[in-house]
């Protein structure tokens, strides 16, 4: 007698597909959040209800974001991309001809700080904030890349940082200033002590992308 496996709920299935397709954890969380907002907006209870007039549902949600919520164009685009993923990859029902009110893109001239202004900003920072901002400024890292750095991504000999799974899921190498070495060393010593205490308390688990989670499924060391 065969026993049927319990069906995954919608979000569990969506997360499984994200990881099978090697999307970043950041994108996974953002898209799942938009999918939940979409479901709550329409008060949907069953998976089948998502397939009833789906284009109209998506249009109404996107129009709400643009008109009532007054979100930025990039925010509305992210919501739309999340729903495109849901219908195409999870529900196997690609959307066609979605025609919603779109948020107009803001046209702003970028503000570029002078070196003196940068020095003034850095003078007010300390601790982790100081280190992260200096990595952004001196190494050209994005915020999400800086906070996801691991020990093995930093090469002190060549003074280089390997940014893994950056924009477009690509890796790249970027230099960093020698002046950051003491800051990085002090930071790692501090967080290592915190991590070791977390492990003693039964915590300290981390998300590992792709094959790393299979290689080190008992991850309990700073990496």
C-alpha positions as CSV (number, residue, x, y, z in Angstrom):
1,X,0.0,0.0,0.0
2,X,1.6,3.3,-1.1
3,X,1.4,6.3,1.1
4,X,0.9,9.7,-0.6
5,X,3.4,12.4,0.4
6,X,1.7,15.4,1.9
7,X,1.4,18.3,-0.6
8,X,3.6,21.3,0.1
9,X,1.8,24.6,0.7
10,X,2.3,27.3,-1.9
11,X,5.1,29.1,-0.1
12,X,7.1,25.9,0.6
13,X,6.8,24.9,-3.0
14,X,7.8,28.4,-4.1
15,X,10.9,28.4,-1.9
16,X,11.9,24.9,-3.2
17,X,11.7,26.2,-6.8
18,X,13.8,29.3,-5.9
19,X,16.6,27.1,-4.5
20,X,16.4,24.7,-7.4
21,X,16.8,27.6,-9.8
22,X,19.7,29.1,-7.6
23,X,18.0,32.4,-6.8
24,X,19.6,34.4,-4.0
25,X,18.1,34.2,-0.6
26,X,17.5,37.9,-0.8
27,X,15.3,37.6,-3.9
28,X,13.5,34.6,-2.4
29,X,12.5,36.5,0.7
30,X,11.4,39.6,-1.3
31,X,9.4,37.6,-3.8
32,X,7.7,35.4,-1.2
33,X,6.8,38.6,0.7
34,X,5.1,40.1,-2.4
35,X,3.3,36.8,-3.1
36,X,1.8,36.9,0.5
37,X,0.8,40.5,0.1
38,X,-0.9,39.6,-3.2
39,X,-2.8,36.8,-1.6
40,X,-3.9,38.9,1.4
41,X,-4.9,41.8,-0.9
42,X,-7.4,39.5,-2.7
43,X,-8.3,37.5,0.5
44,X,-7.5,34.2,-1.4
45,X,-7.9,31.0,0.5
46,X,-7.3,28.2,-2.0
47,X,-4.6,27.7,-4.7
48,X,-7.3,27.3,-7.3
49,X,-8.6,30.8,-6.7
50,X,-5.3,32.2,-8.0
51,X,-6.1,30.8,-11.4
52,X,-9.5,32.6,-11.6
53,X,-9.0,35.6,-13.9
54,X,-5.3,35.9,-12.9
55,X,-4.4,38.8,-15.1
56,X,-7.2,40.9,-13.6
57,X,-6.1,40.1,-10.1
58,X,-2.5,41.1,-10.9
59,X,-3.6,44.3,-12.6
60,X,-5.8,45.3,-9.6
61,X,-2.9,44.7,-7.2
62,X,-0.3,46.6,-9.3
63,X,-2.7,49.5,-9.8
64,X,-3.3,49.6,-6.0
65,X,0.4,49.8,-5.5
66,X,0.8,52.7,-7.9
67,X,-2.4,54.7,-7.1
68,X,-3.2,54.0,-3.4
69,X,0.1,52.9,-2.0
70,X,2.1,55.3,-4.2
71,X,5.1,53.0,-4.3
72,X,8.3,53.7,-6.3
73,X,8.6,52.3,-9.8
74,X,11.3,49.9,-8.7
75,X,9.0,48.6,-5.9
76,X,6.1,48.0,-8.3
77,X,8.4,46.3,-10.8
78,X,9.7,43.9,-8.1
79,X,6.1,43.1,-7.1
80,X,5.2,42.4,-10.8
81,X,8.3,40.2,-11.2
82,X,7.4,38.2,-8.1
83,X,3.9,37.5,-9.5
84,X,5.3,36.6,-12.9
85,X,7.5,34.1,-11.2
86,X,4.6,32.7,-9.1
87,X,2.4,32.1,-12.1
88,X,5.1,30.9,-14.5
89,X,7.3,28.7,-12.3
90,X,5.0,27.6,-9.5
91,X,1.4,27.6,-10.9
92,X,2.5,26.8,-14.5
93,X,0.1,29.4,-15.8
94,X,2.1,32.3,-17.4
95,X,0.5,35.6,-17.3
96,X,-0.6,37.3,-20.6
97,X,-1.4,40.9,-21.4
98,X,-1.3,42.4,-17.9
99,X,-2.3,46.1,-18.2
100,X,-2.0,47.9,-14.9
101,X,-1.4,51.5,-14.0
102,X,2.4,51.8,-13.7
103,X,4.3,54.1,-11.4
104,X,6.3,56.6,-13.3
105,X,10.1,56.5,-12.8
106,X,11.5,59.2,-10.7
107,X,14.1,61.4,-12.5
108,X,16.7,62.4,-10.0
109,X,20.2,63.7,-10.4
110,X,22.5,61.5,-8.4
111,X,24.3,63.1,-5.4
112,X,28.0,62.6,-5.4
113,X,29.9,63.4,-2.2
114,X,33.3,65.1,-2.3
115,X,36.2,63.4,-0.6
116,X,36.0,65.9,2.3
117,X,32.3,65.2,2.7
118,X,33.0,61.4,2.8
119,X,35.6,62.0,5.5
120,X,33.0,63.9,7.5
121,X,30.5,61.1,7.2
122,X,33.1,58.4,8.2
123,X,34.2,60.5,11.2
124,X,30.7,60.0,12.8
125,X,30.7,56.2,12.3
126,X,32.1,53.5,14.6
127,X,32.0,49.7,15.1
128,X,30.2,47.6,12.5
129,X,28.6,50.5,10.8
130,X,32.0,52.1,10.2
131,X,33.4,48.8,8.7
132,X,30.4,48.2,6.4
133,X,30.4,51.8,5.1
134,X,34.2,51.6,4.4
135,X,33.7,48.3,2.5
136,X,31.0,50.0,0.4
137,X,33.0,53.1,-0.3
138,X,36.5,51.5,-0.7
139,X,35.6,48.1,-2.1
140,X,32.6,49.1,-4.3
141,X,30.3,46.5,-2.5
142,X,26.5,46.7,-2.4
143,X,24.9,46.6,1.1
144,X,23.6,43.1,0.7
145,X,27.1,41.9,-0.5
146,X,28.8,43.5,2.5
147,X,26.6,41.9,5.1
148,X,26.8,38.5,3.4
149,X,30.6,38.3,3.4
150,X,32.2,35.2,4.8
151,X,35.7,34.7,6.2
152,X,36.8,32.7,3.2
153,X,35.8,35.6,0.9
154,X,38.6,37.8,2.2
155,X,42.2,37.4,1.0
156,X,44.4,39.4,3.3
157,X,47.6,38.6,1.3
158,X,46.3,40.1,-2.0
159,X,44.0,42.5,-0.1
160,X,41.0,41.3,-2.2
161,X,37.4,40.4,-1.5
162,X,35.6,37.8,-3.5
163,X,31.9,38.8,-3.9
164,X,29.9,35.6,-4.5
165,X,26.5,35.5,-6.2
166,X,26.3,39.3,-6.7
167,X,24.0,41.0,-9.1
168,X,23.1,38.6,-11.9
169,X,24.3,35.7,-9.7
170,X,27.9,36.4,-10.8
171,X,31.1,36.4,-8.8
172,X,33.7,39.1,-8.9
173,X,36.9,40.2,-7.1
174,X,37.4,43.7,-5.7
175,X,40.4,45.2,-3.8
176,X,40.2,46.7,-0.4
177,X,42.4,49.1,1.5
178,X,45.1,47.8,3.8
179,X,43.7,50.2,6.4
180,X,40.7,47.9,6.7
181,X,42.7,44.9,7.9
182,X,42.7,45.9,11.6
183,X,39.0,46.6,11.4
184,X,38.2,43.3,9.7
185,X,40.4,41.4,12.2
186,X,38.8,43.0,15.2
187,X,35.3,42.5,13.8
188,X,35.9,38.8,13.1
189,X,37.3,38.2,16.6
190,X,34.3,39.8,18.1
191,X,31.7,37.9,16.1
192,X,33.5,34.6,16.4
193,X,33.1,34.9,20.2
194,X,29.4,35.7,19.8
195,X,29.0,32.8,17.4
196,X,30.7,30.3,19.7
197,X,28.4,31.4,22.5
198,X,25.4,31.0,20.2
199,X,26.4,27.5,19.4
200,X,26.7,26.6,23.0
201,X,23.2,27.9,23.5
202,X,21.9,25.8,20.6
203,X,21.7,28.6,18.1
204,X,23.9,30.0,15.4
205,X,22.6,28.2,12.3
206,X,23.0,30.1,9.0
207,X,21.6,29.9,5.5
208,X,24.1,28.4,3.0
209,X,23.5,28.8,-0.8
210,X,23.4,26.0,-3.3
211,X,26.0,23.2,-2.9
212,X,27.5,24.7,0.2
213,X,24.5,23.5,2.2
214,X,25.2,19.9,1.1
215,X,28.9,20.1,1.7
216,X,28.6,21.4,5.2
217,X,25.2,20.4,6.5
218,X,26.4,20.7,10.1
219,X,27.6,24.2,9.7
220,X,28.7,25.4,13.1
221,X,31.9,27.3,12.4
222,X,32.5,30.8,11.3
223,X,33.1,30.7,7.6
